[in-house]
């Protein structure tokens, strides 16, 4: 069983993966 904290970190990691390329597209 994974702790809720681990699930939270996984969600943040996924969001960052989607936001970082988006930020690059917006800036360049």
CHARMM-style PDB file with segment names, atoms N, HN, CA, C and O in Angstrom:
ATOM      1  N   UNK     1       0.843  -1.206   0.000  1.00  0.00      PROA
ATOM      2  CA  UNK     1       0.000   0.000   0.000  1.00  0.00      PROA
ATOM      3  C   UNK     1       0.875   1.253   0.000  1.00  0.00      PROA
ATOM      4  O   UNK     1       1.860   1.330   0.735  1.00  0.00      PROA
ATOM      5  N   UNK     2       0.516   2.212  -0.813  1.00  0.00      PROA
ATOM      6  HN  UNK     2      -0.283   2.149  -1.410  1.00  0.00      PROA
ATOM      7  CA  UNK     2       1.267   3.468  -0.847  1.00  0.00      PROA
ATOM      8  C   UNK     2       0.571   4.487   0.050  1.00  0.00      PROA
ATOM      9  O   UNK     2      -0.656   4.522   0.143  1.00  0.00      PROA
ATOM     10  N   UNK     3       1.361   5.293   0.691  1.00  0.00      PROA
ATOM     11  HN  UNK     3       2.358   5.265   0.616  1.00  0.00      PROA
ATOM     12  CA  UNK     3       0.795   6.302   1.595  1.00  0.00      PROA
ATOM     13  C   UNK     3       0.205   7.453   0.782  1.00  0.00      PROA
ATOM     14  O   UNK     3       0.622   7.679  -0.354  1.00  0.00      PROA
ATOM     15  N   UNK     4      -0.758   8.181   1.344  1.00  0.00      PROA
ATOM     16  HN  UNK     4      -1.097   7.997   2.266  1.00  0.00      PROA
ATOM     17  CA  UNK     4      -1.342   9.320   0.608  1.00  0.00      PROA
ATOM     18  C   UNK     4      -0.275  10.326   0.192  1.00  0.00      PROA
ATOM     19  O   UNK     4      -0.382  10.960  -0.857  1.00  0.00      PROA
ATOM     20  N   UNK     5       0.760  10.466   1.027  1.00  0.00      PROA
ATOM     21  HN  UNK     5       0.848   9.950   1.879  1.00  0.00      PROA
ATOM     22  CA  UNK     5       1.827  11.419   0.692  1.00  0.00      PROA
ATOM     23  C   UNK     5       2.512  11.000  -0.608  1.00  0.00      PROA
ATOM     24  O   UNK     5       2.806  11.843  -1.456  1.00  0.00      PROA
ATOM     25  N   UNK     6       2.767   9.700  -0.765  1.00  0.00      PROA
ATOM     26  HN  UNK     6       2.528   9.016  -0.077  1.00  0.00      PROA
ATOM     27  CA  UNK     6       3.422   9.239  -2.004  1.00  0.00      PROA
ATOM     28  C   UNK     6       2.531   9.527  -3.208  1.00  0.00      PROA
ATOM     29  O   UNK     6       3.015   9.950  -4.259  1.00  0.00      PROA
ATOM     30  N   UNK     7       1.228   9.299  -3.052  1.00  0.00      PROA
ATOM     31  HN  UNK     7       0.834   8.956  -2.199  1.00  0.00      PROA
ATOM     32  CA  UNK     7       0.321   9.582  -4.166  1.00  0.00      PROA
ATOM     33  C   UNK     7       0.351  11.061  -4.509  1.00  0.00      PROA
ATOM     34  O   UNK     7       0.287  11.437  -5.680  1.00  0.00      PROA
ATOM     35  N   UNK     8       0.449  11.903  -3.478  1.00  0.00      PROA
ATOM     36  HN  UNK     8       0.501  11.597  -2.527  1.00  0.00      PROA
ATOM     37  CA  UNK     8       0.495  13.346  -3.713  1.00  0.00      PROA
ATOM     38  C   UNK     8       1.744  13.710  -4.500  1.00  0.00      PROA
ATOM     39  O   UNK     8       1.681  14.491  -5.450  1.00  0.00      PROA
ATOM     40  N   UNK     9       2.881  13.143  -4.103  1.00  0.00      PROA
ATOM     41  HN  UNK     9       2.932  12.509  -3.332  1.00  0.00      PROA
ATOM     42  CA  UNK     9       4.131  13.449  -4.815  1.00  0.00      PROA
ATOM     43  C   UNK     9       4.054  12.952  -6.257  1.00  0.00      PROA
ATOM     44  O   UNK     9       4.551  13.614  -7.168  1.00  0.00      PROA
ATOM     45  N   UNK    10       3.433  11.787  -6.469  1.00  0.00      PROA
ATOM     46  HN  UNK    10       3.030  11.249  -5.728  1.00  0.00      PROA
ATOM     47  CA  UNK    10       3.292  11.278  -7.839  1.00  0.00      PROA
ATOM     48  C   UNK    10       2.446  12.241  -8.670  1.00  0.00      PROA
ATOM     49  O   UNK    10       2.764  12.516  -9.827  1.00  0.00      PROA
ATOM     50  N   UNK    11       1.368  12.753  -8.074  1.00  0.00      PROA
ATOM     51  HN  UNK    11       1.110  12.530  -7.134  1.00  0.00      PROA
ATOM     52  CA  UNK    11       0.495  13.681  -8.799  1.00  0.00      PROA
ATOM     53  C   UNK    11       1.263  14.954  -9.147  1.00  0.00      PROA
ATOM     54  O   UNK    11       1.147  15.472 -10.257  1.00  0.00      PROA
ATOM     55  N   UNK    12       2.047  15.453  -8.192  1.00  0.00      PROA
ATOM     56  HN  UNK    12       2.141  15.032  -7.290  1.00  0.00      PROA
ATOM     57  CA  UNK    12       2.825  16.675  -8.450  1.00  0.00      PROA
ATOM     58  C   UNK    12       3.821  16.428  -9.573  1.00  0.00      PROA
ATOM     59  O   UNK    12       4.021  17.280 -10.440  1.00  0.00      PROA
ATOM     60  N   UNK    13       4.449  15.244  -9.549  1.00  0.00      PROA
ATOM     61  HN  UNK    13       4.287  14.552  -8.846  1.00  0.00      PROA
ATOM     62  CA  UNK    13       5.436  14.920 -10.587  1.00  0.00      PROA
ATOM     63  C   UNK    13       4.760  14.907 -11.958  1.00  0.00      PROA
ATOM     64  O   UNK    13       5.319  15.427 -12.924  1.00  0.00      PROA
ATOM     65  N   UNK    14       3.578  14.326 -12.053  1.00  0.00      PROA
ATOM     66  HN  UNK    14       3.124  13.903 -11.268  1.00  0.00      PROA
ATOM     67  CA  UNK    14       2.874  14.255 -13.337  1.00  0.00      PROA
ATOM     68  C   UNK    14       2.492  15.659 -13.797  1.00  0.00      PROA
ATOM     69  O   UNK    14       2.630  15.999 -14.973  1.00  0.00      PROA
ATOM     70  N   UNK    15       2.008  16.476 -12.849  1.00  0.00      PROA
ATOM     71  HN  UNK    15       1.896  16.200 -11.894  1.00  0.00      PROA
ATOM     72  CA  UNK    15       1.604  17.843 -13.212  1.00  0.00      PROA
ATOM     73  C   UNK    15       2.811  18.626 -13.713  1.00  0.00      PROA
ATOM     74  O   UNK    15       2.721  19.354 -14.701  1.00  0.00      PROA
ATOM     75  N   UNK    16       3.950  18.471 -13.020  1.00  0.00      PROA
ATOM     76  HN  UNK    16       4.023  17.880 -12.217  1.00  0.00      PROA
ATOM     77  CA  UNK    16       5.152  19.191 -13.448  1.00  0.00      PROA
ATOM     78  C   UNK    16       5.543  18.766 -14.855  1.00  0.00      PROA
ATOM     79  O   UNK    16       5.946  19.595 -15.670  1.00  0.00      PROA
ATOM     80  N   UNK    17       5.423  17.469 -15.140  1.00  0.00      PROA
ATOM     81  HN  UNK    17       5.096  16.795 -14.477  1.00  0.00      PROA
ATOM     82  CA  UNK    17       5.797  16.980 -16.478  1.00  0.00      PROA
ATOM     83  C   UNK    17       4.934  17.626 -17.546  1.00  0.00      PROA
ATOM     84  O   UNK    17       5.392  17.842 -18.668  1.00  0.00      PROA
ATOM     85  N   UNK    18       3.686  17.937 -17.210  1.00  0.00      PROA
ATOM     86  HN  UNK    18       3.314  17.762 -16.298  1.00  0.00      PROA
ATOM     87  CA  UNK    18       2.804  18.543 -18.210  1.00  0.00      PROA
ATOM     88  C   UNK    18       2.986  20.052 -18.264  1.00  0.00      PROA
ATOM     89  O   UNK    18       2.827  20.661 -19.322  1.00  0.00      PROA
ATOM     90  N   UNK    19       3.320  20.661 -17.123  1.00  0.00      PROA
ATOM     91  HN  UNK    19       3.450  20.167 -16.264  1.00  0.00      PROA
ATOM     92  CA  UNK    19       3.418  22.130 -17.076  1.00  0.00      PROA
ATOM     93  C   UNK    19       4.737  22.612 -17.666  1.00  0.00      PROA
ATOM     94  O   UNK    19       4.764  23.636 -18.349  1.00  0.00      PROA
ATOM     95  N   UNK    20       5.825  21.900 -17.419  1.00  0.00      PROA
ATOM     96  HN  UNK    20       5.803  21.068 -16.865  1.00  0.00      PROA
ATOM     97  CA  UNK    20       7.138  22.371 -17.889  1.00  0.00      PROA
ATOM     98  C   UNK    20       7.169  22.505 -19.417  1.00  0.00      PROA
ATOM     99  O   UNK    20       7.583  23.556 -19.904  1.00  0.00      PROA
ATOM    100  N   UNK    21       6.754  21.498 -20.198  1.00  0.00      PROA
ATOM    101  HN  UNK    21       6.418  20.644 -19.801  1.00  0.00      PROA
ATOM    102  CA  UNK    21       6.735  21.663 -21.658  1.00  0.00      PROA
ATOM    103  C   UNK    21       5.788  22.791 -22.075  1.00  0.00      PROA
ATOM    104  O   UNK    21       6.069  23.527 -23.021  1.00  0.00      PROA
ATOM    105  N   UNK    22       4.666  22.921 -21.364  1.00  0.00      PROA
ATOM    106  HN  UNK    22       4.437  22.323 -20.596  1.00  0.00      PROA
ATOM    107  CA  UNK    22       3.716  23.994 -21.679  1.00  0.00      PROA
ATOM    108  C   UNK    22       4.370  25.348 -21.466  1.00  0.00      PROA
ATOM    109  O   UNK    22       4.195  26.255 -22.280  1.00  0.00      PROA
ATOM    110  N   UNK    23       5.123  25.496 -20.380  1.00  0.00      PROA
ATOM    111  HN  UNK    23       5.265  24.759 -19.719  1.00  0.00      PROA
ATOM    112  CA  UNK    23       5.802  26.765 -20.105  1.00  0.00      PROA
ATOM    113  C   UNK    23       6.812  27.063 -21.213  1.00  0.00      PROA
ATOM    114  O   UNK    23       6.932  28.204 -21.658  1.00  0.00      PROA
ATOM    115  N   UNK    24       7.537  26.034 -21.657  1.00  0.00      PROA
ATOM    116  HN  UNK    24       7.440  25.107 -21.296  1.00  0.00      PROA
ATOM    117  CA  UNK    24       8.510  26.245 -22.739  1.00  0.00      PROA
ATOM    118  C   UNK    24       7.798  26.710 -24.002  1.00  0.00      PROA
ATOM    119  O   UNK    24       8.291  27.594 -24.704  1.00  0.00      PROA
ATOM    120  N   UNK    25       6.647  26.124 -24.295  1.00  0.00      PROA
ATOM    121  HN  UNK    25       6.247  25.406 -23.726  1.00  0.00      PROA
ATOM    122  CA  UNK    25       5.907  26.516 -25.502  1.00  0.00      PROA
ATOM    123  C   UNK    25       5.465  27.972 -25.382  1.00  0.00      PROA
ATOM    124  O   UNK    25       5.531  28.726 -26.352  1.00  0.00      PROA
ATOM    125  N   UNK    26       5.013  28.366 -24.188  1.00  0.00      PROA
ATOM    126  HN  UNK    26       4.960  27.753 -23.399  1.00  0.00      PROA
ATOM    127  CA  UNK    26       4.522  29.739 -24.016  1.00  0.00      PROA
ATOM    128  C   UNK    26       5.670  30.740 -24.081  1.00  0.00      PROA
ATOM    129  O   UNK    26       5.519  31.829 -24.635  1.00  0.00      PROA
ATOM    130  N   UNK    27       6.825  30.368 -23.510  1.00  0.00      PROA
ATOM    131  HN  UNK    27       6.948  29.483 -23.060  1.00  0.00      PROA
ATOM    132  CA  UNK    27       7.952  31.309 -23.488  1.00  0.00      PROA
ATOM    133  C   UNK    27       8.643  31.381 -24.845  1.00  0.00      PROA
ATOM    134  O   UNK    27       9.083  32.452 -25.264  1.00  0.00      PROA
ATOM    135  N   UNK    28       8.740  30.236 -25.538  1.00  0.00      PROA
ATOM    136  HN  UNK    28       8.383  29.366 -25.198  1.00  0.00      PROA
ATOM    137  CA  UNK    28       9.386  30.208 -26.855  1.00  0.00      PROA
ATOM    138  C   UNK    28       8.373  29.823 -27.927  1.00  0.00      PROA
ATOM    139  OT1 UNK    28       8.721  29.743 -29.105  1.00  0.00      PROA
TER     140      UNK     28
END
